[in-house]
């Protein structure tokens, strides 16, 4: 089959790789400038050199045997390393969190800077200016329904029922080490997570922290301006540090509207009648591993109907 996938995050690229192994011709479309998504890394110039921040997902875990094998492969390729502050089964991308995504994207035909706002179907799927036998939607749940509502009401309704928590994130570089004896803090007031990004494996540059607000605070302040969010989270962090807090030399803020999703525990959805599928962490669980597994499961569902598509092509 010729398959078009909307979304080059972990789920979309996982599905693309599995389909390519099955022999399909796959093209992936993404509105971003490059690989990352919620595994992105932001780089900021400071007076002490460039600071890097994994401002989305902080780490990944591996439990399912198939994903454990995938992580082992990334280890061998130098794309991930263990990160004990989050537990014995925590891994981070090296030299940045987006390293595994970059490696996956390099093996696929990805059209970056390509926003897909509509899907049309007339026996074949039209994505942008190209036609496909099958279409896969691998974007956050909130973006799925507008794309598929006119084609699959059940899929659209499933996506609408999966609601994501937002997350305000502030990145801060300091002119010296913060007087904190651990590299990861959780649940300190309005800050749900604080991570010393500069201490992760393979990182260089000045002291850099990623401060992620709690879901409750982020939801209540979702439309606040960036400056206010920066000031508030930095003040909360300074209060926690206390005396001896180093000076802030660079900051940036990012609003994740769709950060952590409440999953439907469905794995993936595949409509074989019209060759339309969906995958993503919203279908399985709010983890990077779940996104990868969802993409694999959708590819497995699609494989079961390969022979039907092949027969239809022969009869045309």
C-alpha positions as CSV (number, residue, x, y, z in Angstrom):
1,X,0.0,0.0,0.0
2,X,0.9,3.6,-0.3
3,X,0.3,5.1,3.1
4,X,0.2,8.7,4.2
5,X,0.8,9.4,7.9
6,X,0.0,12.8,9.6
7,X,2.3,13.4,12.5
8,X,6.0,12.6,12.9
9,X,6.0,12.1,16.6
10,X,6.9,8.8,18.3
11,X,3.6,7.1,17.3
12,X,3.6,8.2,13.7
13,X,7.3,7.3,13.1
14,X,6.9,4.0,14.9
15,X,4.0,3.1,12.6
16,X,5.9,4.3,9.6
17,X,8.9,2.1,10.4
18,X,6.8,-1.0,11.0
19,X,4.9,-0.4,7.7
20,X,8.1,0.1,5.8
21,X,9.4,-3.2,7.1
22,X,6.2,-4.8,5.7
23,X,7.1,-3.4,2.3
24,X,4.7,-0.4,2.1
25,X,5.5,3.0,0.6
26,X,5.1,5.5,3.4
27,X,5.2,9.3,3.5
28,X,4.9,11.2,6.8
29,X,3.7,14.8,7.1
30,X,4.5,17.1,10.0
31,X,3.9,20.8,10.6
32,X,7.1,21.1,12.6
33,X,10.5,22.2,11.3
34,X,12.1,19.0,12.5
35,X,11.9,15.9,14.7
36,X,10.9,16.3,18.3
37,X,7.3,17.1,19.2
38,X,6.8,16.5,22.9
39,X,10.4,15.1,22.9
40,X,11.8,18.4,21.7
41,X,15.0,20.1,22.9
42,X,15.2,23.9,23.0
43,X,18.7,25.6,22.8
44,X,19.3,29.1,24.1
45,X,22.3,31.3,23.8
46,X,23.6,32.6,27.1
47,X,26.7,34.7,28.2
48,X,28.2,31.4,29.4
49,X,27.5,29.5,26.2
50,X,24.6,27.6,24.7
51,X,22.2,26.0,27.2
52,X,20.0,23.1,26.2
53,X,16.6,22.2,27.6
54,X,14.5,19.0,27.1
55,X,11.3,21.1,27.6
56,X,8.8,18.4,26.9
57,X,9.2,14.7,28.0
58,X,12.0,14.5,30.6
59,X,12.7,10.7,30.2
60,X,11.2,7.4,29.0
61,X,10.7,4.0,30.6
62,X,10.6,0.6,28.9
63,X,8.5,-2.3,30.2
64,X,7.0,-4.1,27.2
65,X,9.6,-6.6,25.7
66,X,9.2,-5.2,22.2
67,X,10.0,-1.6,23.4
68,X,12.8,-2.9,25.7
69,X,14.4,-4.3,22.5
70,X,13.9,-1.0,20.7
71,X,15.6,0.8,23.6
72,X,18.4,-1.7,23.6
73,X,18.9,-0.8,19.9
74,X,19.0,2.9,20.7
75,X,21.6,2.2,23.4
76,X,23.8,0.4,20.9
77,X,23.4,3.4,18.5
78,X,24.2,5.9,21.3
79,X,20.8,7.5,21.2
80,X,19.8,6.9,24.8
81,X,21.4,6.5,28.2
82,X,20.2,5.6,31.7
83,X,19.1,8.4,34.0
84,X,19.0,7.2,37.6
85,X,17.3,10.4,39.1
86,X,14.0,9.2,37.6
87,X,14.5,5.6,38.6
88,X,16.3,2.4,37.6
89,X,14.3,2.0,34.4
90,X,14.5,5.6,33.2
91,X,16.3,6.6,30.0
92,X,17.0,9.9,28.3
93,X,18.0,10.7,24.7
94,X,21.6,11.6,24.1
95,X,22.9,14.2,23.5
96,X,19.3,15.5,23.7
97,X,15.9,14.0,24.4
98,X,14.9,14.2,20.7
99,X,17.8,11.8,19.6
100,X,15.6,8.7,19.2
101,X,13.1,10.7,17.2
102,X,15.8,12.1,15.0
103,X,17.1,8.6,14.3
104,X,13.7,7.3,13.5
105,X,12.9,10.2,11.2
106,X,16.2,9.7,9.3
107,X,14.9,6.3,8.2
108,X,11.6,7.7,6.8
109,X,10.4,10.0,4.1
110,X,9.2,12.9,6.2
111,X,7.8,16.2,4.8
112,X,8.6,18.8,7.4
113,X,6.9,22.2,7.5
114,X,3.8,20.7,6.1
115,X,0.6,21.3,8.0
116,X,-2.3,19.1,7.1
117,X,-5.7,20.6,8.0
118,X,-8.1,18.5,6.0
119,X,-8.4,14.9,4.8
120,X,-10.5,14.0,1.7
121,X,-11.5,10.6,0.5
122,X,-12.9,9.5,-2.9
123,X,-11.9,5.9,-2.9
124,X,-8.3,7.0,-2.2
125,X,-7.0,9.4,0.4
126,X,-5.8,12.8,-0.5
127,X,-3.2,14.3,1.9
128,X,-1.9,17.6,0.6
129,X,-1.4,17.1,-3.1
130,X,-0.8,13.4,-3.0
131,X,-3.0,10.3,-3.0
132,X,-2.8,7.2,-0.8
133,X,-4.4,3.9,-0.3
134,X,-4.5,4.4,3.4
135,X,-4.3,7.3,5.8
136,X,-3.0,7.4,9.4
137,X,-3.6,10.2,11.9
138,X,-0.9,10.3,14.5
139,X,-1.4,13.6,16.2
140,X,-2.8,14.6,19.7
141,X,-6.4,13.5,20.3
142,X,-7.6,17.1,20.2
143,X,-6.4,17.4,16.6
144,X,-7.8,14.1,15.4
145,X,-11.5,14.8,15.4
146,X,-11.4,17.8,13.0
147,X,-9.5,15.7,10.5
148,X,-11.6,12.5,10.6
149,X,-15.1,13.6,11.7
150,X,-16.6,13.5,8.1
151,X,-15.1,10.1,7.5
152,X,-15.3,8.1,10.8
153,X,-17.7,9.4,13.4
154,X,-16.7,6.7,16.0
155,X,-13.0,7.6,15.7
156,X,-13.8,11.3,16.0
157,X,-15.9,10.6,19.1
158,X,-13.2,8.5,20.7
159,X,-10.6,11.3,20.2
160,X,-13.0,13.8,21.7
161,X,-13.3,11.7,24.8
162,X,-9.5,11.7,25.4
163,X,-8.7,15.0,27.2
164,X,-5.1,16.1,27.7
165,X,-3.7,18.1,30.6
166,X,-1.8,21.3,29.6
167,X,1.6,22.2,30.9
168,X,3.4,25.5,31.2
169,X,7.2,25.0,31.0
170,X,9.9,27.5,31.9
171,X,13.5,27.0,30.9
172,X,16.2,28.8,33.0
173,X,19.9,29.0,32.7
174,X,22.0,30.1,35.8
175,X,25.4,31.6,36.2
176,X,26.4,28.9,38.6
177,X,25.3,25.6,40.3
178,X,22.1,25.7,42.3
179,X,22.5,24.6,45.9
180,X,20.3,21.5,45.4
181,X,21.7,18.0,46.0
182,X,19.5,16.2,43.5
183,X,18.8,16.6,39.8
184,X,15.0,16.0,39.8
185,X,12.4,17.4,42.1
186,X,8.6,16.8,42.0
187,X,5.6,18.4,43.5
188,X,7.1,21.6,45.0
189,X,4.1,23.8,45.2
190,X,2.9,25.0,41.8
191,X,5.9,23.2,40.1
192,X,5.1,19.6,39.3
193,X,8.6,18.8,38.1
194,X,12.0,20.5,38.2
195,X,14.9,18.9,36.4
196,X,18.5,19.9,36.2
197,X,18.8,19.3,32.4
198,X,22.5,20.1,32.3
199,X,23.3,17.1,34.5
200,X,21.7,14.6,32.1
201,X,24.1,12.3,30.2
202,X,25.9,13.9,27.2
203,X,24.8,17.5,28.1
204,X,27.2,20.4,28.1
205,X,26.8,24.1,28.9
206,X,25.8,26.2,31.9
207,X,23.5,25.1,34.7
208,X,20.1,24.6,33.1
209,X,16.8,23.7,34.7
210,X,13.4,22.8,33.2
211,X,10.5,23.8,35.4
212,X,7.1,22.3,34.6
213,X,4.0,23.6,36.3
214,X,1.4,21.3,37.7
215,X,-1.5,20.4,35.5
216,X,-3.9,22.3,37.8
217,X,-1.9,25.5,37.7
218,X,-1.3,25.2,34.0
219,X,-5.0,24.8,33.3
220,X,-5.9,27.8,35.5
221,X,-3.3,30.0,33.9
222,X,-3.5,28.6,30.3
223,X,-4.0,32.0,28.6
224,X,-1.5,34.0,30.8
225,X,1.3,35.8,29.0
226,X,4.8,34.3,28.9
227,X,6.4,36.9,31.1
228,X,4.0,36.3,33.9
229,X,4.4,32.6,33.7
230,X,8.2,32.9,33.7
231,X,8.2,35.3,36.7
232,X,5.8,33.1,38.7
233,X,7.6,29.8,38.2
234,X,11.1,31.3,38.7
235,X,9.9,32.9,41.9
236,X,8.5,29.6,43.2
237,X,11.8,27.8,42.3
238,X,13.8,30.6,44.0
239,X,11.7,30.2,47.2
240,X,12.4,26.5,47.2
241,X,16.2,27.0,46.7
242,X,16.4,29.7,49.4
243,X,19.6,31.5,50.2
244,X,22.4,31.1,47.7
245,X,20.3,31.0,44.5
246,X,22.5,31.8,41.5
247,X,21.6,34.5,39.0
248,X,19.4,33.7,36.1
249,X,21.2,34.5,32.8
250,X,18.6,33.3,30.2
251,X,15.0,32.1,30.2
252,X,12.3,30.9,27.9
253,X,8.7,29.7,28.3
254,X,6.6,27.2,26.4
255,X,3.0,26.3,26.7
256,X,2.1,22.7,25.9
257,X,-1.7,22.7,25.4
258,X,-1.7,18.9,25.0
259,X,0.9,17.6,27.4
260,X,-0.3,14.5,29.3
261,X,-3.3,12.6,28.0
262,X,-5.8,10.5,29.8
263,X,-5.6,7.3,27.7
264,X,-8.5,5.1,26.4
265,X,-6.5,1.9,26.7
266,X,-7.4,0.9,23.1
267,X,-3.9,0.5,21.6
268,X,-4.8,1.8,18.1
269,X,-7.9,2.2,15.9
270,X,-8.1,0.9,12.3
271,X,-11.1,1.2,10.0
272,X,-10.5,-1.4,7.3
273,X,-13.6,-0.3,5.3
274,X,-12.0,3.0,4.4
275,X,-8.4,2.3,5.2
276,X,-8.2,5.0,8.0
277,X,-6.3,4.5,11.2
278,X,-5.2,6.4,14.3
279,X,-2.3,5.8,16.8
280,X,-0.9,7.8,19.7
281,X,-0.4,7.8,23.4
282,X,-4.0,9.0,23.9
283,X,-5.1,5.5,22.8
284,X,-2.9,3.5,25.1
285,X,-1.2,5.5,27.9
286,X,0.6,8.7,28.7
287,X,4.1,7.4,28.1
288,X,6.6,7.5,25.2
289,X,6.6,3.7,25.3
290,X,2.8,3.7,24.8
291,X,3.1,6.0,21.8
292,X,5.6,3.6,20.2
293,X,3.5,0.5,21.0
294,X,0.4,2.2,19.5
295,X,2.2,2.8,16.2
296,X,3.3,-0.8,16.1
297,X,-0.1,-2.1,16.9
298,X,-1.7,0.0,14.2
299,X,0.8,-1.4,11.7
300,X,-0.2,-4.9,12.8
301,X,-3.9,-4.2,12.3
302,X,-3.1,-2.8,8.8
303,X,-1.1,-5.9,7.9
304,X,-4.2,-8.0,8.4
305,X,-6.0,-6.2,5.6
306,X,-3.0,-6.0,3.2
307,X,-4.3,-8.8,1.0
308,X,-7.7,-7.1,0.6
309,X,-6.1,-3.9,-0.7
310,X,-3.9,-5.9,-3.1
311,X,-6.9,-7.8,-4.5
312,X,-8.8,-4.6,-5.0
313,X,-5.9,-3.1,-6.9
314,X,-5.8,-6.1,-9.2
315,X,-9.5,-5.8,-10.0
316,X,-9.3,-2.1,-10.9
